[in-house]
C-alpha cells in the first residue's frame, strides 16, 4: 500500500507524465489514492502525493463541506480549457503539507477535458468547491504546492 508523500520530498515539485495505459495498475493506483484520501479525511489527492508521477487525481464531488463524504471520482490527464472570469478567495489545506492553510484566489468554475480510469474521454464543468479541489490537484500534477501561494496575510498554521 502506498503512503502520503510529504513536503519537502522533491517528487512533489516535478511535472507528472500523461497516462497512456489504462490497465489494472491504473485501477490499483486509483483505488489506493481513494483509500488514502478517505483515511486522511481529504477531499482530493493526486498521484504525485502517493509517489507516482502520473496525471491522475481523485476527488470528492462535493458542493459544500456538509456533503462530505460522497463517492469519489477519478480524473486522468485533466486539462482546464476554460474558466470563470469571477474568482473567489478561500482557505486551502493539503495532505502533503499538514497543518498549513493558505488563502488562494481561484476561478469559480472550470471546464475540464479528461478521461476516467478506463480511458473514456469527457468534458465537464465543475463549480465552486469541486472546481477549487480539481484546480488544487492539477497544481500538484504540475509540481505546484499551496506553499508557493504564501504571503504574510494569507497563511495560517493549524496547531
HELIX and SHEET records of a PDB file:
HELIX    1   1 UNK A   10  UNK A   13  5                                   4    
HELIX    2   2 UNK A   24  UNK A   39  1                                  16    
HELIX    3   3 UNK A   47  UNK A   50  5                                   4    
HELIX    4   4 UNK A   65  UNK A   67  5                                   3    
HELIX    5   5 UNK A  128  UNK A  141  1                                  14    
HELIX    6   6 UNK A  146  UNK A  149  5                                   4    
HELIX    7   7 UNK A  152  UNK A  154  5                                   3    
SHEET    1   A 5 UNK A  44  UNK A  46  0                                        
SHEET    2   A 5 UNK A  56  UNK A  60 -1                                        
SHEET    3   A 5 UNK A  72  UNK A  83 -1                                        
SHEET    4   A 5 UNK A 109  UNK A 115 -1                                        
SHEET    5   A 5 UNK A 121  UNK A 127 -1                                        
SHEET    1   B 3 UNK A  87  UNK A  92  0                                        
SHEET    2   B 3 UNK A 100  UNK A 107 -1                                        
SHEET    3   B 3 UNK A 155  UNK A 157 -1                                        
END                                                                             
